[in-house]
């Protein structure tokens, strides 16, 4: 059985090395925190599961006597031409290694460990799918990793125009802004959105248009955000330019799963708490739905709905990395000061978690 332990040792190293390569890509190249955390957690689960075999694995290791090294040197089948090649090869390395671990652990009568490895293998298929649908998409940019997703709401802005509010948001280094204006006619919205497009572009910020695909295209916005009763995702994706972001509001696990399956770039998760910003808003979904998304998906998401400075700790501690805050910010007398205060609190919470 010594040779079987040698196989298990080699396959464990193969899987963990593959996971590390993928983790480095998500961390240093694409700067995707959610995927980095998920891959690190996956690697930790595997290590904990097989830690009890560590002594056997080390005792039976014979790296210098492995004929595979010489074969690899001769065949040179591992050439890479782009980052996608590296990602593809290492996902397959992970999954093939997990399958071997599963089979040989069962052979050694560690059946339950083998079934746990089987579960990890199936989880890796889901991770791989989300990895390629959210990161390795030709022609599309990565959704910005930022702390605040700010929305316009002129009726709550203390008499200030949307342009005045956005000017203050940009001065406070907000990099992700959604233009949401329900009451104006199309011509007025176009004129406003055109100005906001110029302002955000000059500041290096991302502009998302709420609901209106034609408006998003007309002002050359960075993306479009849709609700559950808006244009179907497939049709919106077909009509949008390839480089434009597409987001979707979700209120349940089923809607989150469907959004990921449809290939959106990010989702809205909420309303977390009760909110009166929108007239047609649904009942609060609570923190349980946030827990579901954090635990099941790596897609970028924005927590939204009734989030204030006095309750954001609950949301951050549950795993949210980007918060949408409307009245709390646009309704502040000093928007810059309010944003600085919110960010200081977010930073303190993250340091303690």
C-alpha positions as CSV (number, residue, x, y, z in Angstrom):
1,X,0.0,0.0,0.0
2,X,3.0,2.3,0.2
3,X,2.7,3.1,-3.5
4,X,-0.9,4.1,-3.0
5,X,0.1,6.6,-0.4
6,X,2.7,7.9,-2.9
7,X,-0.1,8.4,-5.4
8,X,-2.2,10.2,-2.8
9,X,0.7,12.5,-1.9
10,X,1.4,13.3,-5.5
11,X,-2.3,14.1,-6.3
12,X,-2.7,16.2,-3.1
13,X,0.3,18.3,-4.2
14,X,-1.1,18.5,-7.7
15,X,-4.5,19.8,-6.5
16,X,-3.2,22.3,-4.0
17,X,-0.6,23.7,-6.5
18,X,-3.4,24.1,-9.1
19,X,-5.5,25.9,-6.5
20,X,-2.6,28.2,-5.6
21,X,-2.0,29.1,-9.3
22,X,-5.7,30.0,-9.7
23,X,-5.7,31.9,-6.4
24,X,-2.7,34.0,-7.5
25,X,-4.5,34.9,-10.8
26,X,-7.7,36.0,-9.0
27,X,-5.7,37.9,-6.3
28,X,-2.9,39.6,-8.2
29,X,-4.1,39.8,-11.9
30,X,-7.9,40.2,-11.7
31,X,-8.1,41.5,-8.1
32,X,-11.3,39.5,-7.4
33,X,-11.6,39.2,-3.7
34,X,-14.6,36.9,-3.7
35,X,-12.9,34.3,-5.9
36,X,-9.6,34.6,-3.9
37,X,-11.5,33.9,-0.6
38,X,-13.4,31.0,-2.2
39,X,-10.2,29.4,-3.5
40,X,-8.3,29.9,-0.3
41,X,-11.3,28.3,1.7
42,X,-11.4,25.4,-0.8
43,X,-7.7,24.8,-0.3
44,X,-8.2,24.9,3.5
45,X,-11.0,22.4,3.4
46,X,-8.8,19.9,1.4
47,X,-5.9,20.4,3.8
48,X,-8.1,19.8,6.9
49,X,-9.6,16.7,5.4
50,X,-6.3,15.0,4.6
51,X,-4.2,16.4,7.5
52,X,-4.5,13.1,9.4
53,X,-2.6,11.3,6.6
54,X,0.3,13.8,6.6
55,X,2.8,11.4,8.2
56,X,2.0,8.6,5.7
57,X,2.3,10.9,2.8
58,X,5.7,12.3,3.7
59,X,7.1,8.9,4.5
60,X,6.2,7.5,1.1
61,X,7.2,10.6,-1.0
62,X,9.8,9.9,-3.7
63,X,10.0,13.0,-5.9
64,X,13.4,12.3,-7.3
65,X,12.3,8.7,-8.3
66,X,9.2,9.9,-10.2
67,X,9.5,9.0,-13.8
68,X,6.8,11.6,-14.6
69,X,9.4,14.4,-14.3
70,X,11.5,13.1,-17.1
71,X,8.4,12.4,-19.3
72,X,7.2,16.0,-18.8
73,X,10.6,17.4,-19.7
74,X,10.7,15.4,-22.9
75,X,7.1,15.9,-24.1
76,X,6.8,19.6,-23.2
77,X,3.0,19.6,-23.4
78,X,2.6,22.3,-20.9
79,X,3.3,25.4,-23.0
80,X,1.1,28.4,-22.3
81,X,0.3,31.3,-24.6
82,X,-2.1,33.4,-22.5
83,X,-3.6,33.6,-19.0
84,X,-6.7,31.7,-20.1
85,X,-4.5,28.7,-20.9
86,X,-3.1,28.8,-17.4
87,X,-6.5,29.0,-15.8
88,X,-7.9,26.1,-18.0
89,X,-5.0,23.8,-17.3
90,X,-5.1,24.4,-13.6
91,X,-8.8,23.9,-13.2
92,X,-8.4,20.5,-15.0
93,X,-5.4,19.7,-12.8
94,X,-7.5,20.3,-9.7
95,X,-10.4,18.2,-10.8
96,X,-8.4,15.3,-12.2
97,X,-6.4,15.2,-8.9
98,X,-9.5,15.3,-6.8
99,X,-10.9,12.3,-8.8
100,X,-7.7,10.3,-8.2
101,X,-7.8,11.2,-4.5
102,X,-11.4,10.1,-4.2
103,X,-10.7,6.7,-5.9
104,X,-7.5,5.8,-3.9
105,X,-8.9,6.8,-0.5
106,X,-11.8,4.5,-1.1
107,X,-9.3,1.7,-2.0
108,X,-7.6,2.3,1.4
109,X,-11.0,1.9,3.1
110,X,-11.3,5.6,3.8
111,X,-14.7,5.7,2.1
112,X,-16.1,8.7,4.0
113,X,-13.0,10.8,3.1
114,X,-13.4,9.7,-0.5
115,X,-17.0,10.9,-0.5
116,X,-15.9,14.3,1.0
117,X,-13.4,14.6,-1.8
118,X,-16.2,13.8,-4.3
119,X,-18.2,16.7,-2.9
120,X,-15.3,19.0,-3.3
121,X,-14.8,17.9,-6.9
122,X,-18.4,18.8,-7.7
123,X,-18.0,22.1,-6.0
124,X,-15.0,22.7,-8.1
125,X,-17.1,22.4,-11.3
126,X,-19.4,25.1,-10.1
127,X,-16.4,27.3,-9.1
128,X,-14.9,26.8,-12.5
129,X,-18.1,27.8,-14.3
130,X,-18.4,31.0,-12.3
131,X,-14.7,31.7,-12.8
132,X,-15.0,31.6,-16.5
133,X,-18.4,33.3,-16.8
134,X,-17.4,36.2,-14.4
135,X,-13.6,36.7,-15.1
136,X,-12.4,35.0,-18.3
137,X,-15.0,36.6,-20.7
138,X,-13.5,37.9,-23.9
139,X,-14.2,41.6,-24.6
140,X,-15.7,42.4,-21.2
141,X,-14.0,44.2,-18.3
142,X,-14.0,43.1,-14.7
143,X,-16.7,44.7,-12.6
144,X,-15.0,47.3,-10.3
145,X,-14.1,46.1,-6.8
146,X,-15.1,49.0,-4.6
147,X,-16.8,49.7,-1.3
148,X,-19.6,52.0,-2.3
149,X,-22.2,51.8,-5.1
150,X,-23.9,55.2,-5.0
151,X,-27.3,56.0,-6.7
152,X,-28.8,59.3,-7.6
153,X,-32.2,60.2,-6.0
154,X,-33.0,63.8,-6.6
155,X,-36.1,63.9,-4.5
156,X,-34.0,63.0,-1.4
157,X,-31.0,65.3,-2.3
158,X,-32.0,68.4,-0.2
159,X,-32.8,70.4,-3.3
160,X,-29.5,69.6,-5.1
161,X,-29.5,68.5,-8.7
162,X,-28.2,65.1,-9.7
163,X,-25.2,66.8,-11.3
164,X,-24.4,68.6,-8.0
165,X,-24.7,65.4,-6.0
166,X,-22.5,63.4,-8.5
167,X,-19.9,66.1,-8.4
168,X,-19.6,65.7,-4.6
169,X,-19.6,61.9,-5.0
170,X,-16.7,62.1,-7.4
171,X,-14.8,64.5,-5.2
172,X,-15.1,62.0,-2.4
173,X,-13.5,59.3,-4.7
174,X,-16.7,57.3,-5.3
175,X,-15.9,55.1,-8.3
176,X,-19.3,53.4,-9.0
177,X,-22.4,55.5,-9.6
178,X,-25.9,54.5,-10.9
179,X,-28.1,57.0,-12.5
180,X,-31.6,56.3,-11.3
181,X,-34.3,58.8,-12.2
182,X,-37.9,57.7,-12.5
183,X,-39.8,61.0,-12.8
184,X,-38.2,62.8,-15.6
185,X,-39.2,62.5,-19.3
186,X,-36.8,60.8,-21.7
187,X,-35.3,63.9,-23.1
188,X,-34.5,65.3,-19.7
189,X,-33.0,62.0,-18.6
190,X,-30.8,61.9,-21.7
191,X,-29.5,65.4,-21.1
192,X,-28.7,64.6,-17.4
193,X,-27.2,61.3,-18.1
194,X,-25.0,62.8,-20.9
195,X,-23.5,65.3,-18.4
196,X,-23.0,62.5,-15.8
197,X,-21.3,60.4,-18.5
198,X,-18.8,63.2,-19.1
199,X,-18.2,63.8,-15.4
200,X,-17.7,60.1,-14.5
201,X,-15.4,59.5,-17.5
202,X,-13.2,62.4,-16.6
203,X,-13.0,61.1,-13.0
204,X,-12.3,57.5,-14.0
205,X,-15.6,56.4,-12.5
206,X,-18.1,53.8,-13.7
207,X,-21.5,54.9,-14.7
208,X,-24.4,52.5,-14.6
209,X,-27.9,53.4,-16.0
210,X,-30.9,52.0,-14.2
211,X,-33.6,50.1,-16.2
212,X,-33.2,51.9,-19.5
213,X,-31.2,50.1,-22.1
214,X,-31.7,52.7,-24.8
215,X,-30.5,55.5,-22.5
216,X,-27.4,53.4,-21.5
217,X,-26.5,53.0,-25.2
218,X,-27.3,56.6,-26.1
219,X,-24.9,58.1,-23.5
220,X,-22.3,55.3,-23.9
221,X,-22.6,54.4,-20.2
222,X,-20.4,51.6,-18.7
223,X,-23.4,49.4,-17.9
224,X,-27.1,48.7,-17.3
225,X,-28.9,47.6,-14.2
226,X,-32.2,45.8,-14.5
227,X,-34.9,44.6,-12.2
228,X,-36.8,41.3,-12.2
229,X,-39.6,42.7,-14.3
230,X,-37.4,44.5,-16.9
231,X,-36.0,43.3,-20.2
232,X,-34.9,39.7,-20.1
233,X,-31.2,39.3,-19.5
234,X,-30.6,37.3,-22.7
235,X,-32.1,40.1,-24.8
236,X,-30.3,42.8,-22.9
237,X,-27.0,41.1,-23.3
238,X,-27.7,40.7,-27.0
239,X,-28.4,44.4,-27.4
240,X,-25.7,45.8,-25.2
241,X,-22.1,46.4,-26.4
242,X,-19.9,43.5,-25.3
243,X,-17.8,45.6,-22.9
244,X,-20.8,47.0,-21.0
245,X,-21.7,45.6,-17.6
246,X,-25.1,44.1,-16.9
247,X,-26.5,43.9,-13.4
248,X,-29.7,42.4,-12.0
249,X,-31.6,43.0,-8.8
250,X,-32.3,39.7,-6.9
251,X,-34.4,39.0,-3.9
252,X,-34.1,35.2,-3.4
253,X,-31.7,32.3,-3.8
254,X,-33.6,31.2,-6.9
255,X,-33.2,34.6,-8.5
256,X,-29.5,34.7,-7.6
257,X,-29.0,31.2,-9.1
258,X,-30.8,32.2,-12.3
259,X,-28.8,35.5,-12.6
260,X,-25.5,33.6,-12.3
261,X,-26.7,31.1,-14.9
262,X,-27.7,33.9,-17.2
263,X,-24.3,35.4,-17.1
264,X,-24.8,38.8,-15.5
265,X,-21.7,40.7,-14.3
266,X,-23.0,41.5,-10.9
267,X,-26.2,41.2,-8.8
268,X,-28.0,43.4,-6.3
269,X,-28.8,41.6,-3.1
270,X,-31.7,43.0,-1.1
271,X,-33.5,44.8,0.1
272,X,-31.6,43.8,3.3
273,X,-33.7,46.2,5.5
274,X,-36.9,48.0,4.9
275,X,-36.5,50.9,2.5
276,X,-38.8,53.6,1.2
277,X,-36.5,55.0,-1.5
278,X,-38.4,53.1,-4.3
279,X,-42.2,53.1,-4.5
280,X,-42.4,49.5,-5.9
281,X,-39.9,47.9,-3.6
282,X,-40.5,44.4,-2.2
283,X,-40.5,43.3,1.4
284,X,-37.0,43.1,3.1
285,X,-35.2,39.8,2.4
286,X,-33.1,40.1,5.5
287,X,-29.6,39.0,6.3
288,X,-30.3,35.3,5.6
289,X,-30.4,35.9,1.8
290,X,-27.1,37.8,2.1
291,X,-25.7,34.7,3.9
292,X,-26.8,32.5,1.0
293,X,-25.1,34.6,-1.7
294,X,-21.9,34.9,0.3
295,X,-21.8,31.2,0.9
296,X,-22.8,30.0,-2.5
297,X,-21.6,32.4,-5.2
298,X,-18.5,34.3,-6.2
299,X,-20.2,36.7,-8.5
300,X,-19.7,40.3,-7.6
301,X,-22.7,41.6,-5.6
302,X,-24.0,44.8,-4.1
303,X,-25.9,44.7,-0.8
304,X,-28.7,47.2,-1.0
305,X,-31.9,48.3,0.8
306,X,-32.2,50.4,4.0
307,X,-28.4,50.2,4.7
308,X,-27.4,53.1,6.9
309,X,-24.2,54.1,8.8
310,X,-25.8,52.7,12.0
311,X,-26.5,49.2,10.6
312,X,-23.8,48.6,8.0
313,X,-21.8,46.6,10.5
314,X,-24.3,43.8,10.3
315,X,-23.9,43.7,6.5
316,X,-20.1,43.9,6.4
317,X,-19.7,41.2,9.0
318,X,-21.9,38.9,6.9
319,X,-19.4,39.2,4.0
320,X,-20.7,42.1,1.9
321,X,-17.9,44.0,0.3
322,X,-19.8,46.6,-1.7
323,X,-22.8,48.6,-0.2
324,X,-25.4,50.6,-2.1
325,X,-26.5,53.5,0.0
326,X,-29.0,56.0,-1.3
327,X,-30.7,58.5,1.1
328,X,-28.0,58.0,3.7
329,X,-25.5,59.7,1.2
330,X,-27.5,61.9,-1.1
331,X,-29.6,63.2,1.8
332,X,-26.5,64.2,3.8
333,X,-25.9,67.9,4.3
334,X,-22.1,67.3,3.7
335,X,-21.8,64.3,1.3
336,X,-18.0,64.2,1.4
337,X,-18.0,64.1,5.2
338,X,-20.7,61.4,5.3
339,X,-18.7,59.2,2.8
340,X,-15.5,59.6,4.8
341,X,-17.4,58.6,8.0
342,X,-18.9,55.6,6.4
343,X,-15.6,54.4,4.9
344,X,-13.8,54.9,8.3
345,X,-16.5,52.7,9.9
346,X,-16.2,50.0,7.1
347,X,-12.4,49.9,7.5
348,X,-12.7,49.5,11.3
349,X,-15.2,46.7,10.9
350,X,-13.1,44.8,8.4
351,X,-10.0,45.1,10.6
352,X,-12.0,43.4,13.4
353,X,-13.4,40.6,11.4
